[in-house]
Amino acid sequence: MISSVGTFGLLAIIFAETGLLIGFFLPGDSLLILGGVAASSAAAKAFGPGVQMPIGVLLVGAPLCAIAGAQLGHLLGSKAGGKLFDKPDSRIFKREYVEKAEEYFAKFGPEKAVVLARFIPIVRTFLNPVAGMLEMPAKKFFVWNTLGGIVWTEVMLCIGYFFGDSMAPVIDKYLVPAMALIILLSISPILVEVVRERKKRKLAGPVALAEDEAGEPAQSGGRHRRG
């Protein structure tokens, strides 16, 4: 795909994955990393002669396409989100996406959710229209969308660009394990948040139990006096 679509094809895929609602199956993370490799000195070694992407164009174009795509997704969600998600038998959307997004927003807050979703395949496509449907203000979404888009694209591109020489000789043999590692690293921020939430709940549990136990004697005492 890197060899056939070229630089502007890669940028178009990044836009489609984050903006067009049918783009959730597109490999954004892996394409960005391989795009970085294709822009490095190891491009010919990895993909053969004639494949050399301009790193400057990628570093500027990728975040712009990611930001514009997500903003389009937010707009679609704010304008037609209800119609899209109210159809439980829709081939693309399901009611569970809305429920998960609402839970995601409630757990992490809309700002953090928009940034973290960038690093999770599929979620980064669906969260944008859901954010619009849940009436997250467009200006507020734009600020956090910009932050997430820049961090996501630049980190992925730089991984491929700076480690291209070491990745190129084994890119065919270890591509699948590498993508699995990328996905694991991508969801690590969410895993950290989940662990923190569980720790908070464990700490809150004994406190609530102690408060309940402390309140029971007074309540039972009151009932006894009334008797």
N, CA and C of each residue as an Amber inpcrd file, in Angstrom:
protein
   681
   0.8310000  -1.2080000   0.0000000   0.0000000   0.0000000   0.0000000
   0.8620000   1.2530000   0.0000000   1.9360000   1.2320000   0.7850000
   2.8520000   2.3780000   0.8140000   3.4170000   2.6330000  -0.5790000
   3.8080000   1.5690000  -1.2590000   4.4060000   1.7120000  -2.5800000
   3.4030000   2.1950000  -3.6160000   2.1370000   1.7760000  -3.4700000
   1.1430000   2.0680000  -4.5100000   0.4540000   3.4150000  -4.3200000
   0.1440000   3.8060000  -3.0690000  -0.6430000   5.0340000  -2.8660000
   0.2200000   6.2850000  -2.8180000   1.4810000   6.1510000  -2.4010000
   2.3500000   7.3090000  -2.3370000   2.0210000   8.2380000  -1.1740000
   2.6890000   9.3810000  -1.1430000   2.5480000  10.3160000  -0.0260000
   1.1210000  10.8310000   0.1170000   0.5530000  11.3120000  -0.9840000
  -0.7690000  11.9230000  -0.8920000  -1.8670000  10.8770000  -0.6840000
  -1.6190000   9.6690000  -1.1460000  -2.5500000   8.5840000  -0.8550000
  -2.5540000   8.2510000   0.6240000  -1.3660000   8.2540000   1.2410000
  -1.2710000   8.0070000   2.6800000  -2.0180000   9.0830000   3.4610000
  -1.8390000  10.3410000   3.0700000  -2.5170000  11.4430000   3.7570000
  -4.0340000  11.3300000   3.5970000  -4.4780000  10.9010000   2.4050000
  -5.9100000  10.7340000   2.1720000  -6.4830000   9.6350000   3.0570000
  -5.7150000   8.5730000   3.2700000  -6.1700000   7.4730000   4.1330000
  -6.2830000   7.9500000   5.5810000  -5.3290000   8.7510000   6.0380000
  -5.3890000   9.2980000   7.3990000  -6.6410000  10.1540000   7.5670000
  -6.9530000  10.9570000   6.5610000  -8.1660000  11.7740000   6.6150000
  -9.4090000  10.8920000   6.6540000  -9.4410000   9.8710000   5.8060000
 -10.6150000   9.0000000   5.7240000 -10.8230000   8.2190000   7.0080000
  -9.7270000   7.7620000   7.6150000  -9.8720000   6.9430000   8.8300000
 -10.4480000   7.7600000   9.9820000 -10.0830000   9.0240000  10.0510000
 -10.5430000   9.8400000  11.1670000 -11.7890000  10.6560000  10.8510000
 -12.1170000  10.8040000   9.5450000 -13.2350000  11.6690000   9.1850000
 -14.4090000  10.9790000   8.5480000 -14.1420000  10.0490000   7.6380000
 -15.2260000   9.3430000   6.9700000 -15.6210000   8.1360000   7.8020000
 -16.8770000   7.9880000   8.0580000 -17.3370000   6.9980000   9.0220000
 -17.1270000   5.5690000   8.5610000 -16.7950000   5.3810000   7.2830000
 -16.5160000   4.0370000   6.8000000 -15.0240000   3.7310000   6.8250000
 -14.2400000   4.6400000   7.3860000 -12.7900000   4.4650000   7.3690000
 -12.2170000   3.7820000   8.5880000 -13.0770000   3.2010000   9.4300000
 -12.5830000   2.6320000  10.6850000 -11.6610000   1.4270000  10.4670000
 -11.7640000   0.7580000   9.3130000 -10.9640000  -0.4440000   9.0520000
  -9.5920000  -0.1060000   8.4790000  -9.3190000   1.1470000   8.1860000
  -8.0500000   1.5330000   7.5700000  -6.9170000   1.5430000   8.6090000
  -5.7150000   1.1080000   8.2210000  -4.6070000   0.9240000   9.1730000
  -3.8140000   2.2040000   9.4200000  -4.3750000   3.1450000  10.1510000
  -3.7210000   4.4370000  10.3520000  -2.3920000   4.3590000  11.0630000
  -2.3330000   3.6430000  12.1900000  -1.0920000   3.5550000  12.9690000
   0.0410000   2.9690000  12.1380000  -0.2140000   1.8100000  11.5390000
   0.8460000   1.1320000  10.7960000   1.2670000   1.9220000   9.5740000
   0.3250000   2.5760000   8.9000000   0.6790000   3.3760000   7.7280000
   1.5590000   4.5650000   8.1000000   1.2710000   5.1970000   9.2210000
   2.0990000   6.3220000   9.6540000   3.5200000   5.8740000   9.9700000
   3.6440000   4.7630000  10.6690000   4.9750000   4.2670000  11.0090000
   5.7340000   3.8670000   9.7490000   5.0640000   3.1390000   8.8590000
   5.7170000   2.7310000   7.6150000   5.9790000   3.9380000   6.7150000
   5.1210000   4.9590000   6.8110000   5.3950000   6.1970000   6.0880000
   6.6640000   6.8510000   6.5830000   6.8840000   6.7990000   7.9020000
   8.1370000   7.3150000   8.4490000   9.3330000   6.5360000   7.9520000
   9.1860000   5.2040000   7.8660000  10.2670000   4.3730000   7.3250000
  10.5290000   4.7460000   5.8660000   9.4310000   4.9670000   5.1120000
   9.5680000   5.3140000   3.6890000  10.2010000   6.6790000   3.4770000
  10.2040000   7.5200000   4.5000000  10.8440000   8.8300000   4.4020000
  12.2770000   8.8170000   4.9110000  12.6870000   7.7030000   5.5110000
  14.0250000   7.6160000   6.0900000  15.0300000   7.1340000   5.0540000
  16.2650000   7.0160000   5.4840000  17.3220000   6.5320000   4.5870000
  17.1720000   5.0520000   4.2860000  16.2820000   4.3740000   5.0210000
  16.0840000   2.9370000   4.8270000  14.9350000   2.6370000   3.8730000
  14.4150000   3.6520000   3.1730000  13.2450000   3.4550000   2.3210000
  13.5000000   2.4150000   1.2400000  14.6000000   2.5420000   0.5330000
  14.9100000   1.6080000  -0.5500000  15.1130000   0.1970000  -0.0240000
  15.7260000   0.0940000   1.1580000  15.9850000  -1.2190000   1.7570000
  14.6820000  -1.8980000   2.1790000  13.7040000  -1.0940000   2.6160000
  12.4480000  -1.6450000   3.1140000  11.4410000  -1.9170000   2.0110000
  11.3350000  -0.9940000   1.0420000  10.2640000  -1.0810000   0.0570000
  10.7580000  -1.2440000  -1.3810000  12.0670000  -1.1770000  -1.5840000
  12.5960000  -1.2670000  -2.9350000  12.8950000   0.1170000  -3.4780000
  13.5980000   0.1960000  -4.6030000  13.9770000   1.4920000  -5.1780000
  12.7630000   2.2690000  -5.6750000  12.8590000   3.5730000  -5.5880000
  11.7860000   4.4320000  -6.0990000  10.7680000   4.8400000  -5.0680000
  10.8530000   4.3170000  -3.8490000   9.9120000   4.6820000  -2.7860000
  10.6370000   5.5640000  -1.7830000  10.3940000   6.8380000  -1.8530000
  11.0030000   7.7910000  -0.9220000  10.0150000   8.9150000  -0.6750000
   9.4530000   8.9670000   0.5240000   8.4690000   9.9940000   0.8560000
   9.1580000  11.1790000   1.5130000   8.7050000  12.4000000   1.2270000
   9.2940000  13.5910000   1.8630000   8.8210000  13.7250000   3.3080000
   9.7390000  13.6740000   4.2440000   9.3660000  13.7110000   5.6580000
   8.7040000  15.0320000   6.0290000   9.1350000  16.1380000   5.3880000
   8.5320000  17.4370000   5.6980000   7.0570000  17.4750000   5.3420000
   6.7140000  16.9210000   4.1820000   5.3080000  16.8850000   3.7620000
   4.4830000  16.0300000   4.7170000   5.0440000  14.9050000   5.1550000
   4.3310000  14.0210000   6.0760000   4.1250000  14.6880000   7.4410000
   5.1710000  15.3450000   7.9460000   5.0770000  15.9550000   9.2720000
   4.0790000  17.1040000   9.3120000   3.8690000  17.7580000   8.1820000
   2.8940000  18.8480000   8.1120000   1.5250000  18.3300000   7.6690000
   1.5230000  17.4850000   6.6450000   0.2640000  17.0370000   6.0710000
  -0.5040000  16.0550000   6.9300000   0.1990000  15.1340000   7.5960000
  -0.4940000  14.1070000   8.3830000  -1.3150000  14.7010000   9.5280000
  -0.7480000  15.5840000  10.3550000  -1.5820000  16.1680000  11.4040000
  -2.7230000  17.0090000  10.8630000  -2.4830000  17.7320000   9.7570000
  -3.5640000  18.5300000   9.1740000  -4.7210000  17.6410000   8.7140000
  -4.3870000  16.5260000   8.0550000  -5.4300000  15.6060000   7.5930000
  -6.1370000  14.9330000   8.7670000  -5.3850000  14.5680000   9.7970000
  -5.9880000  13.9290000  10.9740000  -6.9310000  14.8930000  11.6960000
  -6.5100000  16.1380000  11.8220000  -7.3350000  17.1470000  12.5020000
  -8.5730000  17.4630000  11.6800000  -8.3890000  17.6730000  10.3740000
  -9.5260000  17.9950000   9.5020000 -10.5180000  16.8400000   9.4470000
 -10.0080000  15.6110000   9.3890000 -10.8890000  14.4530000   9.3500000
 -11.7300000  14.3190000  10.6060000 -11.0860000  14.4610000  11.7590000
 -11.8160000  14.3570000  13.0200000 -12.8350000  15.4800000  13.1640000
 -12.4770000  16.6740000  12.7050000 -13.4110000  17.7960000  12.7930000
 -14.6350000  17.5440000  11.9080000 -14.4160000  16.9220000  10.7500000
 -15.5370000  16.5450000   9.8870000 -16.4170000  15.5080000  10.5770000
 -15.7890000  14.5440000  11.2320000 -16.5500000  13.5460000  11.9730000
 -17.4020000  14.1720000  13.0630000 -16.8360000  15.1490000  13.7730000
 -17.5820000  15.8650000  14.8110000 -18.7750000  16.5960000  14.1990000
 -18.5570000  17.2260000  13.0480000 -19.6370000  17.9490000  12.3790000
 -20.7590000  17.0080000  11.9540000 -20.3910000  15.8680000  11.3990000
 -21.4030000  14.8870000  10.9950000 -22.2050000  14.3950000  12.1970000
 -21.5080000  14.1840000  13.3140000 -22.1940000  13.7380000  14.5180000
 -23.1480000  14.7780000  15.0690000 -22.7360000  16.0510000  15.0290000
 -23.5960000  17.1190000  15.5580000 -24.8050000  17.3670000  14.6690000
 -24.6640000  17.1260000  13.3550000 -25.7600000  17.3890000  12.4240000
 -26.6890000  16.1970000  12.2500000 -26.1130000  15.0110000  12.2140000
 -26.9300000  13.8370000  11.8940000 -26.6960000  12.6720000  12.8480000
 -26.0630000  12.9530000  13.9860000 -25.7430000  11.8790000  14.9230000
 -26.9520000  11.1040000  15.3990000 -28.0330000  11.8190000  15.7060000
 -29.2310000  11.1490000  16.1870000 -29.7880000  10.1640000  15.1850000
 -29.8480000  10.5660000  13.9320000 -30.3820000   9.6930000  12.8790000
 -29.4790000   8.4790000  12.6670000 -28.1730000   8.6980000  12.7700000
 -27.2390000   7.6010000  12.5540000 -27.3000000   6.5710000  13.6690000
 -27.3320000   7.0490000  14.9040000 -27.2450000   6.1440000  16.0360000
 -28.5900000   5.6110000  16.5050000 -29.6740000   6.1750000  16.0390000
 -30.9890000   5.6910000  16.4330000 -31.4090000   4.4520000  15.6570000
 -30.5570000   3.9990000  14.7500000 -30.8540000   2.8010000  13.9810000
 -30.0210000   1.6450000  14.5260000 -30.6120000   0.8120000  15.3860000
 -29.8360000  -0.2540000  16.0270000 -29.3190000  -1.2960000  15.0530000
 -29.9780000  -1.4210000  13.8880000 -29.5620000  -2.4270000  12.9170000
 -28.6660000  -1.8510000  11.8290000 -28.1270000  -0.6550000  12.0570000
 -27.2460000  -0.0340000  11.0710000 -26.0070000  -0.8960000  10.8560000
 -25.5480000  -0.9700000   9.6160000 -24.3770000  -1.7840000   9.3190000
 -23.1000000  -1.1830000   9.9050000 -23.0530000   0.1340000   9.9970000
 -21.8440000   0.8060000  10.4780000 -21.9330000   1.1090000  11.9660000
 -23.0300000   1.7470000  12.3720000 -23.1730000   2.1800000  13.7580000
 -24.1110000   1.2520000  14.5160000 -23.8370000   1.1350000  15.7890000
 -24.7020000   0.3930000  16.7000000 -24.9190000   1.2410000  17.9420000
 -26.0070000   0.9700000  18.6170000 -26.3160000   1.7260000  19.8280000
 -25.2100000   1.5750000  20.8680000 -24.5540000   0.4330000  20.8620000
 -23.5030000   0.1940000  21.8580000 -22.3470000   1.1770000  21.7090000
 -22.1020000   1.6770000  20.4850000 -21.0450000   2.6660000  20.2940000
 -21.3560000   3.9390000  21.0770000 -22.6280000   4.3400000  21.0490000
 -23.0400000   5.5430000  21.7780000 -22.8780000   5.3210000  23.2730000
 -23.3400000   4.1710000  23.7450000 -23.2670000   3.8840000  25.1820000
 -21.8230000   3.8190000  25.6590000 -20.9510000   3.1890000  24.8610000
 -19.5390000   3.1110000  25.2400000 -18.8870000   4.4910000  25.2230000
 -19.2470000   5.2930000  24.2160000 -18.6860000   6.6400000  24.1260000
 -19.1340000   7.5010000  25.3030000 -20.4140000   7.3880000  25.6800000
 -20.9050000   8.1470000  26.8250000 -20.1770000   7.7350000  28.0940000
 -19.9630000   6.4200000  28.2520000 -19.2210000   5.9340000  29.4180000
 -17.7700000   6.4090000  29.3740000 -17.1950000   6.3900000  28.1680000
 -15.8190000   6.8420000  27.9600000 -15.6780000   8.3180000  28.3130000
 -16.6310000   9.1290000  27.8560000 -16.6160000  10.5550000  28.1670000
 -16.7730000  10.7910000  29.6610000 -17.6660000  10.0170000  30.2990000
 -17.9140000  10.2070000  31.7260000 -16.7050000   9.7980000  32.5580000
 -16.0040000   8.7510000  32.1350000 -14.8810000   8.2400000  32.9150000
 -13.6550000   9.1390000  32.7950000 -13.3100000   9.5520000  31.5720000
 -12.0740000  10.2890000  31.3400000 -12.2780000  11.7870000  31.1360000
 -13.5420000  12.2070000  30.9380000 -13.7980000  13.6000000  30.5960000
 -13.6420000  13.7840000  29.0980000 -14.4000000  14.6920000  28.4900000
 -14.3580000  14.8400000  27.0300000 -12.9910000  15.2190000  26.4800000
 -12.2540000  16.0800000  27.1920000 -10.9580000  16.5200000  26.6870000
  -9.9770000  15.3570000  26.6010000  -9.8360000  14.6320000  27.7060000
  -8.8970000  13.5120000  27.7320000  -9.3440000  12.4080000  26.7830000
 -10.6490000  12.2080000  26.6640000 -11.1670000  11.1680000  25.7760000
 -10.7960000  11.4380000  24.3250000 -10.9030000  12.6830000  23.8960000
 -10.5930000  13.0400000  22.5060000  -9.1180000  12.7810000  22.2000000
  -8.2320000  13.0970000  23.1470000  -6.7950000  12.9040000  22.9280000
  -6.4350000  11.4220000  22.9630000  -6.8860000  10.6980000  23.9710000
  -6.5280000   9.2920000  24.1170000  -7.1000000   8.4310000  23.0030000
  -8.2610000   8.8000000  22.4960000  -8.8910000   8.0060000  21.4380000
  -8.0430000   7.9590000  20.1790000  -7.2030000   8.9390000  19.9810000
  -6.3280000   8.9610000  18.8080000  -5.4650000   7.7110000  18.7160000
  -5.1090000   7.1530000  19.8530000  -4.1800000   6.0320000  19.8760000
  -4.8750000   4.6760000  19.8930000  -6.1870000   4.6630000  19.6900000
  -6.9260000   3.4070000  19.7300000  -7.6250000   3.1950000  18.3930000
  -7.2080000   2.1690000  17.6380000  -7.8660000   1.9100000  16.3570000
  -9.3690000   1.7420000  16.5230000 -10.1320000   2.1300000  15.5280000
 -11.5900000   2.0940000  15.4660000 -12.2040000   3.1630000  16.3620000
 -11.7510000   3.2370000  17.6290000 -12.3010000   4.2350000  18.5470000
 -12.0750000   5.6360000  18.0120000 -10.8860000   5.8920000  17.4180000
 -10.5930000   7.2370000  16.9340000 -11.5030000   7.6420000  15.7840000
 -12.1140000   6.6610000  15.1030000 -13.0670000   6.9780000  14.0390000
 -14.4370000   7.2950000  14.6060000 -14.9050000   6.4720000  15.5310000
 -16.2710000   6.6060000  16.0110000 -16.4350000   7.6650000  17.0930000
 -15.3700000   7.9610000  17.8350000 -15.5240000   8.9090000  18.9250000
 -15.8150000  10.3160000  18.4240000 -15.2990000  10.6660000  17.2470000
 -15.4940000  12.0210000  16.7320000 -16.9660000  12.3500000  16.4690000
 -17.7150000  11.5260000  15.7160000 -19.1420000  11.8240000  15.5540000
 -19.9260000  11.7090000  16.8510000 -19.5050000  10.8010000  17.7290000
 -20.1840000  10.6740000  19.0190000 -19.9870000  11.9430000  19.8420000
 -18.7790000  12.5210000  19.7900000 -18.5220000  13.7830000  20.4990000
 -19.4400000  14.8770000  19.9910000 -19.6560000  14.9110000  18.6750000
 -20.5850000  15.8940000  18.1180000 -22.0100000  15.6290000  18.5300000
 -22.4020000  14.3710000  18.5450000 -23.7610000  14.0230000  18.9310000
 -24.0250000  14.3470000  20.4000000 -22.9810000  14.1760000  21.2290000
 -23.1180000  14.4740000  22.6590000 -22.9510000  15.9670000  22.9520000
 -22.9040000  16.7720000  21.8880000 -22.8960000  18.2300000  21.9700000
 -21.6500000  18.8010000  22.6340000 -20.5010000  18.1450000  22.3940000
 -19.2480000  18.7650000  22.8070000 -19.0170000  19.9610000  21.8920000
 -18.8360000  21.1820000  22.4320000 -18.6890000  22.3680000  21.5860000
 -17.5960000  22.2110000  20.5400000 -17.8550000  22.6760000  19.3310000
 -16.9200000  22.5060000  18.2190000 -15.5630000  23.1500000  18.5070000
 -15.5580000  24.3380000  19.1300000 -14.2920000  25.0160000  19.4260000
 -13.4820000  24.2400000  20.4600000 -14.1660000  23.7420000  21.4710000
 -13.4880000  22.9560000  22.5050000 -12.9570000  21.6610000  21.9020000
 -13.7600000  21.0280000  21.0610000 -13.3230000  19.7980000  20.3940000
 -12.1060000  20.0760000  19.5160000 -12.1140000  21.2100000  18.8300000
 -11.0170000  21.5490000  17.9300000  -9.6900000  21.6580000  18.6850000
  -9.7200000  22.2630000  19.8590000  -8.4920000  22.4360000  20.6460000
  -7.8840000  21.0820000  20.9920000  -8.7080000  20.1750000  21.5380000
  -8.1970000  18.8800000  21.9720000  -7.9740000  17.9410000  20.7970000
  -8.7690000  18.1060000  19.7540000  -8.5570000  17.3590000  18.5250000
  -7.2110000  17.7220000  17.9080000  -6.8600000  18.9910000  17.9260000
  -5.5730000  19.4390000  17.3980000  -4.4170000  18.8430000  18.1900000
  -4.5310000  18.8910000  19.5080000  -3.4750000  18.3250000  20.3570000
  -3.3070000  16.8330000  20.0800000  -4.4140000  16.1040000  20.0880000
  -4.3360000  14.6620000  19.8590000  -3.8380000  14.3260000  18.4680000
  -4.3020000  15.0750000  17.4600000  -3.8860000  14.8060000  16.0890000
  -2.3990000  15.0170000  15.8800000  -1.8620000  16.0860000  16.4510000
  -0.4340000  16.3720000  16.2990000   0.4090000  15.3120000  17.0030000
   0.0680000  15.0160000  18.2550000   0.8550000  14.0460000  19.0220000
   0.8290000  12.6810000  18.3480000  -0.3670000  12.2380000  17.9480000
  -0.5120000  10.9030000  17.3500000   0.3050000  10.7730000  16.0710000
   0.1060000  11.6770000  15.1310000   0.7800000  11.5470000  13.8330000
   2.2870000  11.7320000  13.9500000   2.7250000  12.7190000  14.7240000
   4.1590000  12.9920000  14.8040000   4.9010000  11.8600000  15.5110000
   4.2910000  11.3020000  16.5610000   4.9430000  10.1980000  17.2730000
   5.0820000   8.9940000  16.3580000   4.0130000   8.6290000  15.6660000
   4.0610000   7.4580000  14.7890000   5.0510000   7.6540000  13.6440000
   5.0290000   8.8310000  13.0220000   5.9600000   9.0990000  11.9310000
   7.4110000   9.0660000  12.4040000   7.6680000   9.6530000  13.5500000
   9.0450000   9.7180000  14.0600000   9.5750000   8.3440000  14.4470000
   8.6850000   7.4660000  14.9440000   9.1120000   6.0970000  15.2550000
   9.6560000   5.4310000  13.9920000   8.8970000   5.5400000  12.8990000
   9.3500000   4.9370000  11.6530000  10.5660000   5.6180000  11.0720000
  10.6260000   6.9340000  11.1720000  11.7160000   7.6990000  10.5520000
  13.0500000   7.4680000  11.2610000  13.0450000   7.5330000  12.5890000
  14.2970000   7.4370000  13.3240000  14.7580000   6.0000000  13.5530000
  13.8160000   5.0470000  13.4890000  14.2020000   3.6480000  13.6650000
  14.1040000   2.8710000  12.3520000  14.0160000   3.6060000  11.2320000
  13.8660000   2.9650000   9.9340000  15.0000000   2.0270000   9.5930000
  16.2360000   2.4170000   9.9020000  17.3910000   1.5850000   9.5610000
  17.3480000   0.2350000  10.2590000  16.9190000   0.2230000  11.5070000
  16.8690000  -1.0400000  12.2460000  15.6190000  -1.8530000  11.8990000
  14.5520000  -1.1700000  11.4470000  13.3190000  -1.8670000  11.1230000
  13.3360000  -2.4620000   9.7200000  14.0240000  -1.8060000   8.7990000
  13.9520000  -2.1910000   7.3880000  14.3390000  -3.6410000   7.0980000
  15.4370000  -4.1780000   7.6490000  15.8320000  -5.5420000   7.2950000
  14.8350000  -6.6130000   7.7260000  14.0310000  -6.3220000   8.7300000
  13.1220000  -7.3520000   9.2610000  11.6680000  -6.9300000   9.1360000
  11.3880000  -5.9330000   8.2900000  10.0440000  -5.3670000   8.2470000
   9.0080000  -6.3810000   7.7590000   9.4150000  -7.2860000   6.8440000
   8.4900000  -8.3160000   6.3650000   8.2700000  -9.4040000   7.4080000
   9.3490000  -9.8300000   8.0520000   9.2700000 -10.9460000   8.9970000
   8.5560000 -10.5730000  10.2790000   8.7700000  -9.3430000  10.7470000
   8.2560000  -8.9550000  12.0480000   7.1580000  -7.8970000  11.9670000
   6.5380000  -7.7390000  10.8030000   5.5300000  -6.6910000  10.6480000
   4.3390000  -6.9140000  11.5640000   3.7950000  -8.1420000  11.5850000
   2.6140000  -8.4220000  12.4120000   2.9200000  -8.2640000  13.8970000
   4.0160000  -8.8710000  14.4190000   4.3390000  -8.6320000  15.8330000
   4.5690000  -7.1630000  16.1500000   5.1760000  -6.4360000  15.2030000
   5.4180000  -5.0070000  15.4270000   4.1030000  -4.2550000  15.5310000
   3.1370000  -4.5870000  14.6730000   1.8390000  -3.9190000  14.7270000
   1.1120000  -4.2450000  16.0370000   1.2630000  -5.5030000  16.5040000
   0.6580000  -5.8720000  17.7840000   1.2540000  -5.0530000  18.9240000
   2.5740000  -4.8530000  18.8650000   3.2370000  -4.0380000  19.8810000
   2.7810000  -2.5940000  19.7950000   2.5930000  -2.0810000  18.5840000
   2.1300000  -0.7120000  18.3970000   0.7430000  -0.5240000  19.0050000
  -0.1380000  -1.4960000  18.7500000  -1.5010000  -1.4210000  19.3030000
  -1.4480000  -1.4460000  20.8220000  -0.5850000  -2.3180000  21.3720000
  -0.4560000  -2.3880000  22.8260000   0.0220000  -1.0700000  23.3980000
   1.0210000  -0.4660000  22.7560000   1.5040000   0.8370000  23.2040000
   0.4370000   1.9100000  23.0290000  -0.3820000   1.7480000  22.0010000
  -1.4260000   2.7350000  21.7320000  -2.4840000   2.7570000  22.8280000
  -2.8290000   1.5820000  23.3180000  -3.8990000   1.5290000  24.3300000
  -3.3550000   1.6410000  25.7450000  -2.0280000   1.7450000  25.8910000
  -1.4520000   1.8250000  27.2310000  -1.9620000   3.0060000  28.0530000
  -2.2050000   4.2120000  27.4410000  -2.7660000   5.2960000  28.2570000
  -4.1190000   4.9440000  28.8630000  -4.9440000   4.2200000  28.1000000
  -6.2480000   3.8130000  28.6110000  -6.0830000   2.8120000  29.7430000
  -5.1550000   1.8700000  29.5710000  -4.9220000   0.8690000  30.6160000
  -4.4700000   1.5340000  31.9120000  -3.6220000   2.5530000  31.7880000
  -3.1700000   3.2840000  32.9720000  -4.3490000   3.9430000  33.6790000
  -5.2460000   4.5580000  32.9030000  -6.4150000   5.2140000  33.4880000
  -7.3330000   4.2100000  34.1570000  -7.5060000   3.0430000  33.5310000
  -8.3660000   2.0070000  34.1170000  -7.8000000   1.5300000  35.4390000
  -6.4820000   1.3100000  35.5000000  -5.8370000   0.8810000  36.7470000
  -6.0110000   1.9350000  37.8270000  -5.8660000   3.1970000  37.4600000
  -6.0470000   4.2850000  38.4360000  -7.4770000   4.3150000  38.9730000
  -8.4470000   4.1340000  38.0710000  -9.8480000   4.1440000  38.4910000
 -10.1330000   2.9990000  39.4500000  -9.5830000   1.8180000  39.1670000
  -9.8010000   0.6640000  40.0470000  -9.1820000   0.8840000  41.4250000
  -7.9970000   1.5110000  41.4230000  -7.3590000   1.8090000  42.7080000
  -8.2040000   2.7860000  43.5180000  -8.7630000   3.7900000  42.8210000
  -9.6190000   4.7570000  43.5090000 -10.8450000   4.0800000  44.0970000
 -11.4400000   3.1620000  43.3310000 -12.6210000   2.4500000  43.8110000
 -12.2930000   1.5680000  45.0100000 -11.1180000   0.9050000  44.9640000
 -10.7240000   0.0620000  46.0910000 -10.5070000   0.8910000  47.3480000
  -9.9020000   2.0730000  47.1540000  -9.6800000   2.9490000  48.3100000
 -10.9920000   3.5340000  48.8170000 -11.8940000   3.8220000  47.9030000
 -13.1740000   4.4100000  48.3030000 -14.0800000   3.3840000  48.9660000
 -13.9130000   2.0950000  48.5900000 -14.7760000   1.0490000  49.1410000
 -14.6960000   0.9330000  50.6580000 -13.4900000   0.7510000  51.2360000
 -13.3890000   0.6610000  52.6990000 -13.8880000   1.9000000  53.4200000
 -13.6720000   3.0740000  52.8210000 -14.1400000   4.3170000  53.4470000
 -15.6580000   4.3400000  53.5150000 -16.3120000   3.9720000  52.4050000
 -17.7720000   3.9460000  52.3770000 -18.3090000   2.9110000  53.3430000
 -17.6380000   1.7460000  53.4080000 -18.0760000   0.6960000  54.3280000
 -17.9530000   1.1520000  55.7730000 -16.8520000   1.8410000  56.0770000
 -16.6590000   2.3410000  57.4420000 -17.7220000   3.3730000  57.7960000
 -18.0720000   4.2220000  56.8330000 -19.1040000   5.2270000  57.0780000
 -20.4540000   4.5670000  57.3090000 -20.7610000   3.5180000  56.5380000
 -22.0160000   2.7940000  56.7300000 -22.0760000   2.1390000  58.0990000
 -20.9450000   1.5070000  58.4830000 -20.9170000   0.8350000  59.7940000
 -21.0220000   1.8430000  60.9260000 -20.4190000   3.0130000  60.7340000
 -20.4750000   4.0430000  61.7710000 -21.8870000   4.6040000  61.9010000
 -22.6410000   4.6040000  60.8200000 -23.9820000   5.1620000  60.8520000
 -25.0270000   4.1980000  61.3470000 -24.7700000   2.8870000  61.3020000
 -25.7730000   1.8920000  61.6890000 -26.1720000   1.9560000  63.1620000
 -25.2320000   2.0970000  64.1030000 -25.6530000   2.1420000  65.5110000
 -26.6120000   3.2780000  65.8060000 -26.3040000   4.4470000  65.2290000
 -27.1670000   5.5890000  65.4950000 -28.5550000   5.3580000  64.9460000
 -28.6250000   4.7570000  63.7300000 -29.9160000   4.5050000  63.1310000
 -30.6930000   3.4820000  63.9540000 -29.9860000   2.3760000  64.3630000
 -30.6810000   1.3470000  65.1320000 -31.0750000   1.8680000  66.4870000
 -30.2120000   2.7430000  67.0570000 -30.5410000   3.3250000  68.3410000
 -31.7910000   4.1700000  68.2590000 -31.9110000   4.9100000  67.1750000
 -33.0990000   5.7440000  66.9860000 -34.3390000   4.9140000  66.8770000
 -34.2230000   3.7850000  66.1310000 -35.3830000   2.9200000  65.9690000
 -35.7750000   2.3180000  67.3170000 -34.7490000   1.9710000  68.1670000
 -35.0310000   1.3700000  69.4410000 -35.7710000   2.3630000  70.3560000
 -35.3180000   3.6460000  70.3060000 -35.9840000   4.6130000  71.1680000
 -37.4200000   4.8460000  70.7330000 -37.5940000   4.8770000  69.3740000
 -38.9620000   5.0760000  68.9070000 -39.8280000   3.9010000  69.3320000
 -39.2580000   2.6850000  69.3330000 -40.0280000   1.5230000  69.7870000
 -40.3670000   1.6650000  71.2530000
